[in-house]
Amino acid sequence: MKLVLTEEAKQQLTYMKEEERPLIRLFYDTEGCGCGVNGLPTIRLDYEKRDTDENVENEDFHVIIDQQQAVFFRKEMKLDFKKGLFRLSSPEGVLNPIIPIRDVREGATV
C-alpha cells in the first residue's frame, strides 16, 4: 500500500504533527455510521504503532494502517489539502473528499 502526499498536504501535516503523536494512521471511521462496514476512509495522528499495524509506503512521514482496516483502502492513494480540508483519493476515485483538520487531530481509536 502506498500514500502519496501533495505539497499542500505535506506542509499542513508538518505544521500539525506533534512530537507525542508522530504517526499518521490511515483509519476507517465508523463512528455514527451504523455498523462496521459503513464508514469513511480518513487519516488521524497517532502516538504508537500496534502489533496489528503495518507500514504504508510514504516518502515523507511514517504512515501506518491496521491490517483489518486495510480492506477499506486502495493500494495507491493520494492525500491533498485544499481550502482547509484534506482529501483522500485513488486512481479509482475519491475515498473521502472532506477530512477536517479537527478530525485528524482527534486521533484514532482502533
C-alpha positions as CSV (number, residue, x, y, z in Angstrom):
1,M,0.0,0.0,0.0
2,K,1.3,3.5,-0.9
3,L,0.2,7.0,0.1
4,V,1.5,10.0,-2.0
5,L,1.1,13.5,-0.4
6,T,0.8,16.7,-2.4
7,E,3.0,19.6,-1.4
8,E,0.0,21.2,0.3
9,A,-0.8,18.1,2.3
10,K,2.9,17.8,3.4
11,Q,3.0,21.4,4.5
12,Q,-0.2,21.1,6.6
13,L,0.8,17.7,8.2
14,T,4.3,19.1,9.0
15,Y,2.6,22.1,10.7
16,M,0.1,19.8,12.6
17,K,2.3,16.9,13.6
18,E,3.0,16.7,17.3
19,E,6.1,15.2,19.0
20,E,3.9,12.9,21.1
21,R,1.9,11.8,18.0
22,P,4.4,11.5,15.2
23,L,2.5,8.8,13.2
24,I,-0.1,9.3,10.5
25,R,-2.7,6.5,10.6
26,L,-5.0,5.6,7.8
27,F,-8.2,4.9,9.6
28,Y,-11.7,3.6,8.7
29,D,-14.0,5.7,10.8
30,T,-17.3,4.0,11.6
31,E,-18.5,6.3,14.4
32,G,-22.1,7.3,13.8
33,C,-22.3,5.3,10.6
34,G,-24.3,2.3,11.9
35,C,-22.4,-0.9,11.5
36,G,-18.7,-1.7,11.0
37,V,-18.9,-1.8,7.2
38,N,-20.4,1.6,6.9
39,G,-17.7,4.3,7.3
40,L,-15.3,6.7,5.8
41,P,-11.6,6.2,5.0
42,T,-9.7,9.0,6.8
43,I,-6.4,9.9,8.5
44,R,-5.6,10.5,12.1
45,L,-2.5,11.5,14.1
46,D,-1.4,8.7,16.4
47,Y,1.2,8.0,19.1
48,E,2.1,4.4,18.7
49,K,2.3,1.5,16.2
50,R,0.4,-1.6,17.4
51,D,1.1,-5.3,16.7
52,T,-1.8,-5.4,14.2
53,D,-0.4,-2.4,12.2
54,E,1.5,-2.5,9.0
55,N,3.5,0.3,7.4
56,V,2.2,2.2,4.4
57,E,4.8,3.3,1.8
58,N,5.3,7.1,2.0
59,E,8.4,9.2,1.4
60,D,7.7,11.9,3.9
61,F,6.0,10.6,7.0
62,H,5.7,7.3,9.0
63,V,2.2,6.1,7.9
64,I,0.5,3.1,9.3
65,I,-2.7,1.1,9.0
66,D,-4.4,-1.6,11.0
67,Q,-4.3,-4.9,9.0
68,Q,-8.0,-5.4,9.3
69,Q,-8.9,-1.9,8.1
70,A,-6.7,-2.1,5.0
71,V,-9.5,-3.7,3.0
72,F,-11.3,-0.3,3.1
73,F,-8.4,1.5,1.3
74,R,-6.7,1.2,-2.1
75,K,-3.2,0.1,-3.0
76,E,-2.3,3.5,-4.3
77,M,-3.7,6.7,-2.8
78,K,-3.1,10.4,-2.8
79,L,-3.7,12.9,0.1
80,D,-4.3,16.5,-0.8
81,F,-5.1,19.6,1.2
82,K,-7.2,22.5,-0.2
83,K,-9.5,25.1,1.3
84,G,-8.8,23.9,4.9
85,L,-9.7,20.2,4.3
86,F,-7.8,17.1,3.5
87,R,-9.0,14.9,0.5
88,L,-8.1,11.2,0.1
89,S,-8.3,9.7,-3.3
90,S,-7.1,6.9,-5.5
91,P,-6.9,6.3,-9.3
92,E,-10.3,4.7,-9.0
93,G,-11.9,7.8,-7.4
94,V,-12.4,9.8,-4.3
95,L,-12.3,7.9,-1.0
96,N,-13.1,10.9,1.3
97,P,-13.4,14.4,-0.1
98,I,-13.8,16.1,3.3
99,I,-11.4,15.4,6.1
100,P,-11.4,18.3,8.6
101,I,-8.2,19.3,10.4
102,R,-10.1,18.8,13.7
103,D,-10.8,15.2,13.0
104,V,-7.1,14.5,12.1
105,R,-6.0,16.0,15.4
106,E,-8.5,14.0,17.5
107,G,-6.6,10.8,16.9
108,A,-7.7,7.2,16.1
109,T,-9.3,4.7,18.3
110,V,-8.8,1.2,16.8
